[in-house]
Amino acid sequence: MPPIAQPGPSVRVGFTASRKVGNAVARNRAKRRLRAAAAEVLPRQGVPGTDYVLIARSGTGARPYAQLVADLEGALRQVARSARREEIRNAG
């Protein structure tokens, strides 16, 4: 059964892991961990109508999950600050 579409813009996310991350098992593990972190963080901190791309790095598979979540939260804060600065520049 396909998911029920919700009205209005949604947060979309994509995941990628290059071969530098490791073999297929390591890449899939890294992407699964990123999916879990995104499922936890993006519903409360993601901006509706925004597309996010999460890129696995070589340490993603071994990094503690709590640190992955904290990294994602920090990245979202940084993106939000950058977007606010850009809005201020364009408004003036």
N, C-alpha and C positions, 0 to 999 in steps of 0.2 A: 504494500500500500504506500503510495507516494506521500511525502509530508504535505500537510495542509499549508498553503501559502498564506502568509499574514499580510494584511494591508500595509501599505506604506513601504518606504525603503528599508532594506535589511542590510546587515553586515555580511559581506561575503569574504571568504578567506581561501587562499590557495597555499599549497605546501610544495616545497621543492627540496631535493637533496641531490647534489652532484655525486659523481663517482669518487670525488675526493673524500667524501664522508666515509666510504668503505664499500664493502660488497653489498649485494642486494639485501641481505638480512640486516646489516647495520643501517642502511638507508631507510628501510621500511620501519625499523624500530625508532629511528630518529623522527620520522614523520608521524608515527603513532603518538609519540610523546608530545610533539608539537600540537597535534590535533587535540589531545587531552588538555593541554595548557590553554589552547585557544577556546575550547568549549567552556572552560572555567572562567576565563578572564573577559573574553570579548562580549558576552551578553551584558555585562555590567559596565564595561569601560569602552567598548567599541562605539564608534560614531555611526549611526544608521546612514545608509547610502554610501558608505565607504568600503572600498575593496582593500584587503590586506593580503600581503604575500609574506609567508614565514619561510625563511631559508635555513635549512639545517646546516650546521657547521660540524667539523670533525668531532668536537667534544659533546655534541647534543645528546648522543646516546648514553653517555656515561655521567652527564651532569645531574646532580640531584634535582628531583622534580620540583621541589620548593624553589630552588634557584631558577629553574626554567620559568616558572610562574612569575617570580620577582623580575626576571629579565624582561619578560613580555610586558608586565605592568609598567616598568621603567621606560621601555621603548614607546609605549602608547602615550605616556606623559610627555616624552620628548617630542613626539609627533604633534601632540596637541599644542604644546608651547610654540613650536615652529609655525603651525597653522595660525595661531593667534597673532604672532609677529607679522606674518604675511598679510593678514587681514588689516592690521594697523597700518602697515606700509601702503596698502592699496586704498585705504580710506582717506588718507591724508593727501 
